């Protein structure tokens, strides 16, 4: 054991970070906590309400519906983007001049601002003048995302897949590139099939990066706001009103700060809980 | 089991090799006898791994053919050549148990479950993997994992040849000794043709009956460990094998007498160096240099302890000559005379033996 006198001065080095985090995370969060237990009137008059707003939100049909829509949306997005991303990464060249071309093409959608992505897809999907919308209608498929819930959902999911599959591709590709050639050579000599190579070499070696990819895609898609509000605005009706859209409606549309704050906290806890579940399940095998 | 032959082969990693330096393996013709234990020895980058990958089929040679017995296998992929290879770094299938790892090559070839089980347990006990058969392979130490790799290489009985690519690099020194002995013992038991690639002379000389020394893409010498030691065909072999390496001294050869710094040096056989030779050298291993009452006059410069013997560094005409002196033997001070064993002293012309 060392008998050194601990030097406490190092704490001062951490101070700037503590201040920064306090201002951009802790203080806003505490403000929300503060709102969530009070009734707000004009001119900054507050009444303490305890857990009333939490009870109200948890029992509200509207919240249940938004949450269900959100869970369905995220589930569909993950179910498409993760396998598709892995498949594209597997198909990409491992070396040669095409590697950088592929990587740049893949990274492109990730570099476009979210509201621009929304605007692009809004325009391309317009049934009367948009390339996609017009083509579909010309082919005899009735398509109008401002009137049909199914069309609205399809458009949102297609947009999300277009925008974010690249992230999974890049992470999976990084994982694949880290596999030494000897593994493939050994598999060849062992007489392994293509499927066995994927199952026993590529997938296990991609595990860590896929964990990160799934977590990021889960969190981001669960919090999606900008793209969806630009394309559908939550409609038609409430059919694409996802959790974040609903939250903004309550907070800024109706100015119900108390219920909105309570809902934010519940929303936050759901994300935290699900992320933890994902992480634990996916890293479970590594521990033993 | 098979006789392995590389016929008139050379290989380049460039699509259009222009000059000599573009060839990773220069033209060679090699043959390994059926059931022999062989080593390919050479420094990093000498082309030994390239040669190994050509035999296993991971690489296709630019020119020439690979033959197993009479069959030309040059165009066959690795899985159709029926060979086994153990790599430098452990390759294990992380999600499988040790047992499944060992069974993998057999199951891929649709062997009956009972036979698989028997064979896996046999190999496991050979490598002391028995107690961990049901463990996940991912949790093992580096040498445990390498033992699995070795096991997967050895588990198939009918292979033509087993190749080892510096397999003991990641193994702890004390285990290296045991595994080296194990491999040797294993070869005697299974009798498969084995080729062992390494840059470690001890590994090569203990494992193999026949050692091929490579340097810069060419075969410098092929022979038994004793031949490599007593009669290196090239000064490179003299340097590379032995610790310390062979003394290489600038020499002249006039009227049938070899001289070093003006002093005549006796040779067992009459050398015939080519007239065109630019550089003549005498090579003699430290083991075959002795102190004597007369001979080459030298100055004793330094004495190092080498365990059971001492390495004495002497100097004559600013050229260092090393010799080994046994423990307890009297060492001369300052000046002395050296005598070389004529039988183990060779003349080299431009690096190649001329004796």
Contacts between the chains, C-beta under 8 A, distances in Angstrom:
chain1	res1	chain2	res2	distance
A	180	B	89	6.9
A	180	B	91	8.0
A	182	B	87	4.3
A	182	B	88	7.4
A	182	B	89	6.2
A	182	B	91	5.2
A	183	B	91	5.4
A	185	B	53	7.8
A	185	B	56	7.8
A	185	B	58	5.2
A	185	B	78	7.4
A	185	B	85	7.3
A	185	B	87	7.1
A	186	B	85	7.2
A	186	B	87	6.3
A	186	B	91	4.2
A	186	B	149	7.6
A	186	B	152	7.6
A	188	B	58	7.1
A	188	B	77	7.0
A	188	B	78	4.6
A	188	B	79	5.8
A	189	B	56	6.5
A	189	B	78	4.9
A	189	B	79	6.7
A	189	B	83	6.7
A	189	B	84	6.4
A	189	B	85	5.2
A	189	B	105	7.7
A	190	B	79	7.9
A	190	B	104	5.6
A	190	B	105	4.3
A	190	B	108	6.0
A	190	B	152	6.6
A	191	B	79	4.6
A	191	B	105	6.2
A	191	B	108	3.8
A	191	B	109	5.7
A	192	B	104	7.3
A	192	B	108	5.8
A	193	B	108	7.4
A	196	B	108	7.2
A	200	B	93	4.4
A	200	B	95	6.3
A	200	B	96	6.6
A	200	B	104	7.9
A	201	B	93	6.9
A	204	B	93	7.6
A	204	B	94	4.7
A	204	B	95	4.9
A	205	B	94	7.7
A	285	B	95	7.8
A	286	B	138	7.9
A	288	B	136	7.6
